[in-house]
Structure formats: C-alpha cells, structure tokens
C-alpha cells in the first residue's frame, strides 16, 4: 500500500504484529529503509534498556505510576516508521500501546541509537 503525505510517498505494511511504514517513490519503497525494517527487531532489542528508562523517566515527570520494571510488562509495539536513513543512521520512531488505562499510544523518536523525543496520544 502506498499513499502520499506532503509530497512524500509512504509505504505501509501491516504484518499482524505491527504496522510498518517507510518512505519511497510512487513505484517502490526506499531500499535502505526496507533493509532497516528487515532488522527492526534487532534494532529494538538494542534500545531495550533505553526504552524502559525513557518510559520510567517520562511517567515519573508526569506524575504517573511506574508500576512496571520493563516496558514489555505494560506496553506493546503497534507501529514503526522509518523517516530517513542518513549517512547509514536511521531516523525512525516506534509507537507503543499502553495495555492499561488510559490505553494511550506513546511514540518514541530515535536517531541512530539515541532516543530524542517522546509523544503521547490519548
């Protein structure tokens, strides 16, 4: 499936586990981005500890209960989007669904192996 957003062609695929999106042309998805998605599980694993720390930090700052020790106890990944690969470094994001109330979605933005931003959709 492909669609255009702001003159950028977005290719998406729902594997049943989570939605994956990459940029590309109107004919095909970007090859570097597809290559990144082939190893996205390993990339997420590299960030595993940082993801947990970021959730705990953000929840603590917001005054929310941190009744989990690892992010997988409370959240599941529902989407990932590769925005660009620049100088062999991926700029991408992961969207998590909270499995407890208020059942919000949280998006973590990543540059290489650095978590750069965090947003909440309720």
C-alpha positions in Angstrom: 0.0 0.0 0.0 1.3 3.5 -0.7 0.0 6.9 -0.1 1.3 10.4 -0.3 1.7 12.8 2.6 3.3 16.2 1.9 4.8 15.1 -1.4 6.4 12.1 0.2 5.3 8.6 -0.7 4.7 6.5 2.3 4.6 2.7 2.0 3.0 0.7 4.8 2.6 -3.0 5.6 0.7 -4.5 8.5 2.3 -7.8 9.4 -0.3 -8.6 12.0 2.2 -7.8 14.7 2.6 -4.1 14.0 2.3 -1.6 11.2 5.5 -0.7 9.4 5.9 2.4 7.3 8.8 3.6 5.1 9.3 6.4 2.6 9.9 5.8 -1.1 8.8 6.7 -4.6 5.4 6.3 -6.1 6.7 3.0 -7.6 8.6 1.3 -4.7 9.6 1.8 -1.1 13.1 3.0 -0.3 15.6 0.1 -0.4 17.7 1.4 2.6 14.6 1.8 4.7 13.4 -1.7 3.8 16.8 -3.0 4.7 16.4 -1.3 8.1 13.0 -2.9 8.6 14.4 -6.3 7.9 16.4 -5.9 11.1 14.0 -3.8 13.1 13.6 -6.4 15.8 17.3 -6.3 16.5 17.3 -2.5 16.5 14.5 -2.5 19.0 16.5 -5.0 21.1 19.5 -2.7 21.1 17.3 0.0 22.6 15.5 -2.2 25.1 17.0 -0.8 28.3 16.8 2.8 26.9 13.1 2.3 26.2 12.4 1.2 29.7 14.4 4.0 31.2 12.6 6.6 29.0 9.2 5.3 29.9 10.0 5.4 33.6 11.5 8.9 33.3 8.5 10.3 31.3 6.0 8.7 33.7 7.8 10.0 36.8 8.0 13.5 35.4 4.3 13.4 34.5 3.3 12.1 38.0 2.1 8.8 36.7 2.6 5.4 38.4 5.5 3.5 37.2 4.1 0.1 38.1 6.4 -1.8 35.8 10.1 -2.7 35.7 10.4 -3.3 32.0 8.4 -1.7 29.2 7.1 -5.0 27.9 5.1 -5.5 31.1 2.8 -2.6 30.2 3.2 -1.7 26.5 3.2 -3.4 23.2 4.6 -2.1 19.9 1.9 -1.3 17.4 3.8 0.6 14.7 7.2 1.7 13.5 8.1 4.3 10.9 11.4 4.9 9.2 11.6 8.6 8.2 15.0 8.7 6.7 18.3 6.9 6.5 21.1 9.5 6.5 24.8 8.6 6.5 23.8 5.0 7.4 21.9 6.2 10.5 18.2 5.7 10.8 15.8 8.4 11.9 12.7 6.5 12.9 10.1 6.0 15.6 8.2 3.3 17.5 4.6 3.6 18.6 3.6 1.7 21.7 0.1 1.0 23.0 -0.5 1.1 26.8 -2.1 -2.1 27.8 -3.6 -0.4 30.9 -5.8 2.6 31.3 -5.9 5.1 29.8 -4.9 2.9 26.8 -2.9 5.7 25.2 -0.3 5.5 22.4 3.2 6.7 23.0 5.7 7.4 20.2 9.4 7.3 20.8 11.5 9.1 18.2 15.0 7.7 17.6 18.1 8.9 15.8 20.6 6.1 15.5 20.6 4.7 19.0 19.6 7.9 20.7 16.0 8.4 21.9 15.3 12.1 21.0 11.6 12.8 21.7 8.6 11.2 23.2 4.9 12.0 22.5 1.6 10.8 24.0 -1.7 10.3 22.1 -4.7 9.8 24.3 
